[in-house]
Amino acid sequence: MTTITSRRADVLPDVDVDLDATTLAERADTLALALDAAGGLVDPLDAARAHADLDAVAERLALGGDRTVVALVGGTGSGKSSLFNAISGLEFADVGALRPTTEVAAACVWGGEADQLLDFLQVSPDRRIQRESELDGDHERALGGMVLLDLPDHDSVAVEHAVQVDRLLPLVDLLVWVVDPQKYADNALHERYLSALAGRSESMLVLVNQADTLTAGAVERVVEDVRQLLAADGLPDVRVLATSALAHAGIDEVRAVLAEAVGRPSVSVRTALAEVDAVSARLAHAVGDREADLDDVGDVAEELARAAGVDAVADSVRTAVGASRGGAVAPPEPPADATVAAVRDGWVGRAQEGLPGPWAAAVDAAVPGPAVLREAVVLAVGEVPLPPARSGRAGRFVAAAAALTAGAVVWLVLALLLSLPWLAVAVPPVAGLVAAWFLLSCAASVRREDASAAAEAYRSAVLDRTAAVVRETLAEPARDVLRRHRTLRAALGR
């Protein structure tokens, strides 16, 4: 089974059993890379804290996916160490006669060595023991993969004991609180620890130990009192069991609960998932809820083309090509500085929509200024050749009409000189002149078509060039910032 621990202990979310350590590690790594890509656009202190937390998750995940960490936590005299020995079936944990106090954490491991994990948990090598032997492996199979910790007493007068407990609590998967019949209502336990762990009810178990010192009726009353106190702490669903390490009462039931926790896939990812979720929640303010769509550049290209005089040039082309004698084609003009600046600022504003301040500023800084944009527009428009001022097709029609007219005149002269019949004199010239008139009409129509086509072709070519300028000079620099924002937003699950 996959086991994941974290330094966050207040909230453990419900998770899909299909979410495993590999998936979570990839998510944490993706978030870390997205933070790196964001650079200074995320507050450095927030980013540093997030990286530290993600590094801790990655370090824990790298230890392997076959361990569930269970911790016995309780106050002085609660009998934690006796329970540790009863659950493990070994006499390993310290059991004091005069002042029963656990000085440092001890660990019992089921299912092979877990040295890397115990190093991570800072359990001293001389405080570790391997549970199974070849003689009882089958009996302990249900707990395979479990690491059972006996933590120092949380209420010890030694400050370092409480420090150990506070450090290790967030690193375990299942917290087993051990209380005795006399101090189960201790304010320090409920106010300092249990109330702060309201989100971990499914990963907690409370044991009322030393039940052998009470009558059967008293045990039921104490267990019920503990349940009510837990409900007041916001933990109404935590299971409460009565146990006695001395009489070995309730131990089998406790082991069954531990086996259930070890075999439940979702337990293994909750603490690490909570840490990654917590990092994501803390960084939510660093991103917006969307990125602007910068694919459509047509309207901005149109504005820049108009600013460069594309309409005036197209009109002059239409006039020149459409005239029977041609005309002059007006050259494009450099766009006005103010117009280019307005276009650039409008684009930047569009690209900044939905972005937090630092990202919006990054877009503005990434997009070149008006002078660069104006120079790019002038160069792009200047590269578009001006079309010829005449229609070549119309010229051919006119030339053909002129040839027909000349032929008609020549025929008429020769027919008269040769005294040909009047039909021979009149019909061919008239037919030639009619054909010439038709060709001239066609030439006029072709000139209009060619004039419109030439004007539109020039306009289209200019728009293509200005669109390329917008994509290269405005869109790509802004899109690079938006890509980094989108990457971080996706990594944060926003």
C-alpha positions as CSV (number, residue, x, y, z in Angstrom):
1,M,0.0,0.0,0.0
2,T,1.1,3.5,-0.7
3,T,1.8,5.7,2.3
4,I,2.2,9.4,2.2
5,T,2.9,11.8,5.0
6,S,3.0,15.5,5.2
7,R,3.6,18.4,7.6
8,R,0.0,19.5,7.5
9,A,-2.2,18.0,10.2
10,D,-5.4,20.1,10.4
11,V,-7.3,19.0,7.3
12,L,-7.3,15.6,5.5
13,P,-9.5,15.5,2.4
14,D,-11.5,12.6,1.1
15,V,-9.7,11.3,-1.9
16,D,-10.4,9.0,-4.8
17,V,-8.9,5.6,-4.1
18,D,-7.4,5.7,-7.6
19,L,-5.1,8.6,-6.6
20,D,-1.8,7.0,-5.9
21,A,1.6,8.2,-4.8
22,T,2.9,8.5,-8.4
23,T,0.0,10.7,-9.5
24,L,0.4,12.9,-6.4
25,A,4.2,13.2,-6.9
26,E,3.6,14.2,-10.5
27,R,1.1,16.8,-9.3
28,A,3.6,18.2,-6.7
29,D,6.4,18.2,-9.3
30,T,4.2,20.0,-11.9
31,L,3.3,22.7,-9.3
32,A,7.0,23.2,-8.4
33,L,7.9,23.5,-12.0
34,A,5.1,26.0,-12.6
35,L,6.3,28.1,-9.7
36,D,9.8,28.1,-11.2
37,A,8.4,29.2,-14.5
38,A,6.3,32.0,-12.9
39,G,9.5,33.4,-11.4
40,G,9.1,36.7,-9.7
41,L,5.4,36.9,-10.6
42,V,4.6,35.0,-7.4
43,D,5.6,36.6,-4.1
44,P,9.1,35.3,-3.2
45,L,8.1,34.4,0.3
46,D,5.0,32.5,-0.8
47,A,7.0,30.7,-3.5
48,A,9.8,29.8,-1.0
49,R,7.3,28.4,1.5
50,A,5.5,26.5,-1.2
51,H,8.8,25.0,-2.5
52,A,9.7,23.9,1.0
53,D,6.4,22.2,1.5
54,L,6.5,20.5,-1.9
55,D,10.0,19.4,-1.3
56,A,8.9,17.8,2.0
57,V,6.1,16.0,0.1
58,A,8.4,14.8,-2.6
59,E,11.0,13.6,0.0
60,R,8.3,11.6,1.7
61,L,6.9,10.2,-1.5
62,A,10.4,9.2,-2.6
63,L,10.8,7.0,0.4
64,G,8.5,4.4,-1.2
65,G,4.8,3.5,-1.4
66,D,4.4,0.7,1.0
67,R,4.2,2.3,4.5
68,T,1.4,3.5,6.7
69,V,2.6,5.4,9.8
70,V,0.5,4.9,12.9
71,A,1.3,6.9,16.1
72,L,0.3,6.2,19.7
73,V,-0.1,9.6,21.3
74,G,-1.0,10.3,24.9
75,G,-0.1,11.9,28.2
76,T,2.0,10.7,31.1
77,G,0.7,7.5,32.6
78,S,-1.8,6.8,29.9
79,G,-0.2,3.4,29.1
80,K,1.0,4.1,25.6
81,S,4.1,2.1,25.9
82,S,2.3,-0.8,27.4
83,L,-0.2,-0.7,24.5
84,F,2.7,-0.5,22.0
85,N,4.1,-3.7,23.4
86,A,0.7,-5.3,23.5
87,I,-0.1,-4.5,19.9
88,S,3.4,-5.5,18.7
89,G,3.6,-8.5,20.9
90,L,7.1,-7.4,21.9
91,E,8.6,-6.0,25.1
92,F,10.4,-3.1,23.4
93,A,8.8,0.2,24.5
94,D,9.8,1.7,27.8
95,V,7.4,0.9,30.6
96,G,8.2,2.9,33.8
97,A,7.1,1.7,37.2
98,L,7.6,4.9,39.2
99,R,7.2,7.5,36.6
100,P,6.1,6.0,33.3
101,T,7.4,8.4,30.7
102,T,8.4,7.9,27.0
103,E,11.5,9.9,26.5
104,V,11.9,9.6,22.7
105,A,9.9,8.1,19.9
106,A,10.1,4.3,19.3
107,A,9.1,2.5,16.2
108,C,8.0,-1.1,15.3
109,V,8.0,-2.0,11.6
110,W,5.9,-4.6,9.9
111,G,6.9,-5.8,6.4
112,G,10.6,-5.3,6.0
113,E,13.0,-2.5,6.8
114,A,11.9,1.2,6.7
115,D,15.2,2.9,7.5
116,Q,14.7,5.8,5.1
117,L,11.3,6.5,6.4
118,L,12.4,6.3,10.0
119,D,15.3,8.6,9.3
120,F,12.8,11.0,7.8
121,L,10.7,10.7,10.9
122,Q,13.9,11.2,13.0
123,V,13.4,8.0,15.0
124,S,16.8,7.0,16.4
125,P,18.2,3.7,15.1
126,D,18.4,2.2,18.6
127,R,14.6,2.9,19.0
128,R,13.6,0.8,16.0
129,I,12.5,-2.9,15.9
130,Q,11.4,-5.2,13.2
131,R,8.2,-7.0,14.0
132,E,7.8,-10.2,11.9
133,S,9.9,-13.3,12.1
134,E,9.5,-16.4,9.9
135,L,7.5,-18.0,12.7
136,D,4.7,-15.4,12.9
137,G,4.7,-13.8,9.4
138,D,1.2,-15.0,8.6
139,H,-0.2,-13.8,11.9
140,E,1.1,-10.3,11.2
141,R,0.4,-10.2,7.5
142,A,-2.6,-8.0,7.9
143,L,-0.4,-5.2,9.4
144,G,2.3,-5.6,6.7
145,G,3.5,-2.1,5.7
146,M,2.7,-0.5,9.0
147,V,5.1,1.6,11.1
148,L,3.9,1.9,14.7
149,L,5.3,4.9,16.7
150,D,5.3,5.3,20.4
151,L,5.5,9.1,20.8
152,P,6.8,11.0,23.8
153,D,4.2,12.1,26.3
154,H,2.6,15.2,25.1
155,D,2.0,16.6,28.6
156,S,5.5,15.9,29.9
157,V,7.3,18.5,32.0
158,A,10.2,18.1,29.6
159,V,9.6,20.7,26.9
160,E,11.5,18.7,24.3
161,H,9.0,15.9,24.6
162,A,6.1,18.1,23.5
163,V,8.3,19.4,20.7
164,Q,8.8,15.9,19.4
165,V,5.1,15.3,19.5
166,D,4.2,18.5,17.7
167,R,6.8,17.7,15.0
168,L,5.7,14.2,14.4
169,L,1.9,14.6,14.5
170,P,1.6,16.0,11.0
171,L,3.8,13.2,9.6
172,V,1.6,10.3,10.5
173,D,-1.3,8.7,8.7
174,L,-3.3,7.4,11.7
175,L,-3.3,9.1,15.1
176,V,-4.2,6.8,18.0
177,W,-4.9,8.9,21.1
178,V,-4.5,7.0,24.3
179,V,-6.3,8.4,27.4
180,D,-6.6,7.0,30.9
181,P,-9.9,7.0,32.9
182,Q,-8.7,9.8,35.2
183,K,-7.4,12.4,32.7
184,Y,-9.4,11.9,29.5
185,A,-11.0,15.3,30.0
186,D,-7.6,17.1,30.2
187,N,-8.0,20.6,28.8
188,A,-4.5,20.5,27.3
189,L,-5.3,17.4,25.3
190,H,-8.6,18.8,23.9
191,E,-7.7,22.4,23.4
192,R,-4.2,22.1,22.1
193,Y,-4.5,19.0,20.0
194,L,-7.9,17.4,19.4
195,S,-9.8,20.6,18.6
196,A,-7.2,21.5,16.1
197,L,-7.5,18.2,14.3
198,A,-11.2,18.4,13.5
199,G,-10.5,17.6,9.8
200,R,-8.8,14.3,10.6
201,S,-11.7,12.3,12.2
202,E,-11.4,9.5,9.7
203,S,-7.7,9.1,10.5
204,M,-8.0,9.0,14.2
205,L,-8.7,6.5,16.9
206,V,-9.2,7.1,20.7
207,L,-8.4,4.4,23.2
208,V,-9.6,4.6,26.8
209,N,-6.8,2.5,28.3
210,Q,-6.5,0.9,31.7
211,A,-10.2,-0.2,31.5
212,D,-9.3,-3.1,33.8
213,T,-9.2,-0.5,36.7
214,L,-13.0,0.2,36.2
215,T,-16.2,-1.7,36.6
216,A,-18.0,-2.7,33.4
217,G,-20.6,0.1,33.9
218,A,-17.9,2.7,34.6
219,V,-16.1,1.7,31.4
220,E,-19.3,2.4,29.4
221,R,-19.8,5.8,31.1
222,V,-16.2,6.9,30.5
223,V,-16.4,5.8,26.8
224,E,-19.6,7.8,26.4
225,D,-18.1,10.8,28.1
226,V,-15.1,10.7,25.8
227,R,-17.4,10.5,22.7
228,Q,-19.2,13.6,23.9
229,L,-16.0,15.5,24.5
230,L,-14.8,14.5,21.0
231,A,-18.1,15.8,19.6
232,A,-17.5,19.1,21.3
233,D,-14.0,19.1,19.7
234,G,-15.6,18.7,16.3
235,L,-14.8,15.0,16.1
236,P,-18.1,13.2,16.5
237,D,-17.2,10.4,14.1
238,V,-13.9,9.3,15.8
239,R,-14.0,5.7,17.0
240,V,-13.6,5.1,20.7
241,L,-12.5,1.8,22.1
242,A,-11.8,0.6,25.7
243,T,-8.5,-1.3,26.2
244,S,-6.3,-2.7,28.8
245,A,-2.7,-3.5,27.9
246,L,-2.3,-5.4,31.2
247,A,-5.4,-7.7,30.6
248,H,-4.9,-7.6,26.9
249,A,-8.5,-6.5,26.5
250,G,-9.5,-4.8,23.3
251,I,-6.1,-5.4,21.7
252,D,-7.4,-7.6,18.9
253,E,-10.0,-5.0,18.1
254,V,-7.4,-2.3,17.9
255,R,-5.3,-4.5,15.6
256,A,-8.3,-5.0,13.4
257,V,-8.8,-1.2,13.1
258,L,-5.1,-0.8,12.3
259,A,-5.3,-3.5,9.6
260,E,-8.3,-1.7,8.2
261,A,-6.3,1.5,8.0
262,V,-3.3,-0.2,6.5
263,G,-5.5,-1.8,3.8
264,R,-7.4,1.3,2.9
265,P,-5.8,2.9,-0.2
266,S,-7.1,6.4,0.4
267,V,-5.4,6.7,3.8
268,S,-2.0,6.6,2.1
269,V,-2.5,9.8,0.2
270,R,-4.5,12.0,2.5
271,T,-1.8,13.8,4.4
272,A,0.3,14.5,1.3
273,L,-2.8,15.5,-0.7
274,A,-3.8,17.8,2.1
275,E,-0.3,19.5,1.9
276,V,-0.5,19.9,-1.8
277,D,-4.0,21.2,-1.5
278,A,-2.9,23.6,1.2
279,V,-0.1,24.9,-1.0
280,S,-2.5,25.4,-3.8
281,A,-5.0,27.2,-1.6
282,R,-2.3,29.6,-0.2
283,L,-1.2,30.4,-3.8
284,A,-4.7,30.8,-5.2
285,H,-4.4,34.6,-4.9
286,A,-1.4,34.6,-7.2
287,V,-3.3,33.7,-10.3
288,G,-6.5,34.9,-12.0
289,D,-9.4,32.8,-13.1
290,R,-8.7,32.9,-16.8
291,E,-6.5,34.1,-19.6
292,A,-7.5,36.3,-22.5
293,D,-8.0,34.8,-26.0
294,L,-5.3,36.3,-28.2
295,D,-5.9,34.2,-31.3
296,D,-8.1,36.7,-33.1
297,V,-5.9,39.5,-34.3
298,G,-8.0,40.7,-37.2
299,D,-9.5,43.8,-35.6
300,V,-6.1,45.0,-34.4
301,A,-4.5,44.3,-37.8
302,E,-7.3,46.3,-39.4
303,E,-6.7,49.3,-37.1
304,L,-3.0,49.3,-37.9
305,A,-3.6,48.9,-41.6
306,R,-6.0,51.8,-41.6
307,A,-3.5,53.9,-39.6
308,A,-1.0,53.1,-42.4
309,G,-3.4,54.5,-45.1
310,V,-4.5,51.2,-46.6
311,D,-7.9,52.6,-47.4
312,A,-6.5,55.6,-49.2
313,V,-4.1,53.5,-51.2
314,A,-6.8,50.9,-52.1
315,D,-9.1,53.7,-53.3
316,S,-6.3,55.2,-55.4
317,V,-5.7,51.8,-56.9
318,R,-9.4,51.3,-57.7
319,T,-9.5,54.8,-59.4
320,A,-6.3,54.4,-61.3
321,V,-7.0,50.9,-62.6
322,G,-10.6,51.7,-63.3
323,A,-9.8,54.8,-65.5
324,S,-9.5,54.3,-69.2
325,R,-6.2,56.2,-69.2
326,G,-4.9,54.9,-65.8
327,G,-3.7,57.2,-63.0
328,A,-1.4,57.6,-60.1
329,V,-1.5,55.2,-57.1
330,A,-1.0,56.9,-53.7
331,P,1.8,55.4,-51.5
332,P,1.1,54.3,-47.9
333,E,1.8,56.7,-45.1
334,P,3.5,56.0,-41.8
335,P,0.9,55.6,-39.1
336,A,0.5,58.4,-36.5
337,D,2.4,57.8,-33.2
338,A,-0.7,58.5,-31.2
339,T,-2.8,56.0,-33.1
340,V,-0.1,53.2,-32.8
341,A,0.2,53.9,-29.1
342,A,-3.6,53.6,-28.6
343,V,-3.7,50.3,-30.6
344,R,-0.8,49.0,-28.5
345,D,-2.4,50.0,-25.2
346,G,-5.7,48.6,-26.2
347,W,-4.1,45.2,-27.0
348,V,-2.2,45.2,-23.7
349,G,-5.5,45.9,-21.8
350,R,-7.2,43.1,-23.7
351,A,-4.3,40.7,-22.8
352,Q,-4.4,41.8,-19.1
353,E,-8.1,40.9,-18.6
354,G,-8.5,38.6,-15.6
355,L,-4.9,38.7,-14.4
356,P,-3.6,39.8,-11.0
357,G,-1.4,42.9,-10.7
358,P,2.0,41.3,-11.2
359,W,0.9,39.2,-14.2
360,A,-0.8,42.3,-15.8
361,A,2.4,44.3,-15.3
362,A,4.4,41.5,-16.8
363,V,2.3,41.6,-19.9
364,D,2.8,45.3,-20.3
365,A,6.6,44.9,-19.8
366,A,6.7,42.0,-22.3
367,V,4.9,43.8,-25.1
368,P,7.2,46.2,-27.1
369,G,6.5,49.9,-26.9
370,P,4.7,52.0,-29.6
371,A,7.9,53.0,-31.4
372,V,8.8,49.3,-32.1
373,L,5.3,48.5,-33.2
374,R,5.2,51.6,-35.5
375,E,8.5,50.7,-37.1
376,A,7.4,47.1,-37.7
377,V,4.1,48.3,-39.3
378,V,5.9,50.7,-41.6
379,L,8.4,48.0,-42.7
380,A,5.6,45.4,-43.2
381,V,3.4,47.7,-45.2
382,G,6.3,49.0,-47.3
383,E,7.1,45.5,-48.3
384,V,3.7,45.1,-50.0
385,P,4.2,46.2,-53.7
386,L,1.8,48.7,-55.2
387,P,-0.3,47.2,-58.1
388,P,0.1,48.4,-61.7
389,A,-2.0,51.5,-62.4
390,R,-3.6,50.0,-65.5
391,S,-5.5,46.8,-66.2
392,G,-3.6,44.5,-68.5
393,R,-6.7,42.6,-69.5
394,A,-8.5,45.8,-70.5
395,G,-5.5,46.9,-72.5
396,R,-5.7,43.8,-74.6
397,F,-9.4,44.3,-75.3
398,V,-8.7,47.9,-76.3
399,A,-5.8,46.8,-78.6
400,A,-8.1,44.2,-80.2
401,A,-10.8,46.8,-80.7
402,A,-8.3,49.2,-82.3
403,A,-7.1,46.5,-84.6
404,L,-10.7,45.7,-85.7
405,T,-11.4,49.3,-86.3
406,A,-8.2,49.8,-88.4
407,G,-9.1,46.7,-90.4
408,A,-12.6,47.9,-91.1
409,V,-11.2,51.2,-92.4
410,V,-8.6,49.5,-94.6
411,W,-11.3,47.1,-96.0
412,L,-13.6,50.0,-96.8
413,V,-10.9,51.9,-98.7
414,L,-9.9,48.8,-100.7
415,A,-13.5,47.9,-101.5
416,L,-14.2,51.4,-102.8
417,L,-11.0,51.4,-104.9
418,L,-11.9,48.0,-106.4
419,S,-15.6,49.1,-107.0
420,L,-16.9,46.0,-105.1
421,P,-20.6,45.5,-104.6
422,W,-22.1,47.7,-101.8
423,L,-22.7,44.7,-99.6
424,A,-19.0,43.8,-99.8
425,V,-18.2,47.4,-99.1
426,A,-20.4,47.9,-96.1
427,V,-20.9,44.6,-94.2
428,P,-17.3,43.8,-93.2
429,P,-16.5,47.3,-91.9
430,V,-19.8,47.5,-90.0
431,A,-19.2,44.0,-88.5
432,G,-15.6,45.0,-87.5
433,L,-16.8,48.2,-85.9
434,V,-19.6,46.4,-83.9
435,A,-17.0,43.9,-82.7
436,A,-14.7,46.8,-81.7
437,W,-17.5,48.5,-79.8
438,F,-18.2,45.2,-78.0
439,L,-14.6,44.8,-77.1
440,L,-14.4,48.3,-75.8
441,S,-17.5,47.6,-73.6
442,C,-15.8,44.5,-72.3
443,A,-12.6,46.5,-71.6
444,A,-14.6,48.9,-69.5
445,S,-16.2,46.1,-67.5
446,V,-12.8,44.3,-67.1
447,R,-11.3,47.6,-65.9
448,R,-13.9,47.8,-63.2
449,E,-13.4,44.2,-62.1
450,D,-9.6,44.5,-62.2
451,A,-9.7,47.8,-60.3
452,S,-11.8,46.2,-57.5
453,A,-9.7,43.0,-57.5
454,A,-6.4,45.0,-57.4
455,A,-7.6,47.2,-54.6
456,E,-8.8,44.2,-52.5
457,A,-5.6,42.3,-53.2
458,Y,-3.5,45.1,-52.0
459,R,-5.7,45.6,-48.9
460,S,-5.6,41.8,-48.2
461,A,-1.8,41.8,-48.5
462,V,-1.4,44.7,-46.2
463,L,-3.8,43.1,-43.7
464,D,-1.8,39.9,-43.8
465,R,1.4,41.7,-43.1
466,T,-0.1,43.8,-40.3
467,A,-1.6,40.6,-38.8
468,A,1.8,39.0,-38.8
469,V,3.2,42.1,-37.1
470,V,0.4,41.8,-34.4
471,R,1.2,38.2,-33.8
472,E,4.9,38.6,-33.6
473,T,5.2,42.0,-31.9
474,L,2.1,42.0,-29.7
475,A,0.6,38.5,-29.3
476,E,3.6,36.3,-28.8
477,P,5.2,38.3,-26.0
478,A,1.9,38.6,-24.2
479,R,1.1,34.9,-24.9
480,D,4.3,33.8,-23.3
481,V,3.3,35.5,-20.0
482,L,-0.2,34.0,-20.3
483,R,1.2,30.5,-21.0
484,R,3.1,30.7,-17.7
485,H,0.0,32.0,-15.9
486,R,-2.1,29.2,-17.4
487,T,0.5,26.6,-16.4
488,L,0.5,27.8,-12.8
489,R,-3.3,28.1,-12.7
490,A,-3.7,24.6,-14.0
491,A,-1.1,23.3,-11.5
492,L,-3.1,25.0,-8.7
493,G,-6.3,23.4,-9.9
494,R,-7.9,26.8,-10.6
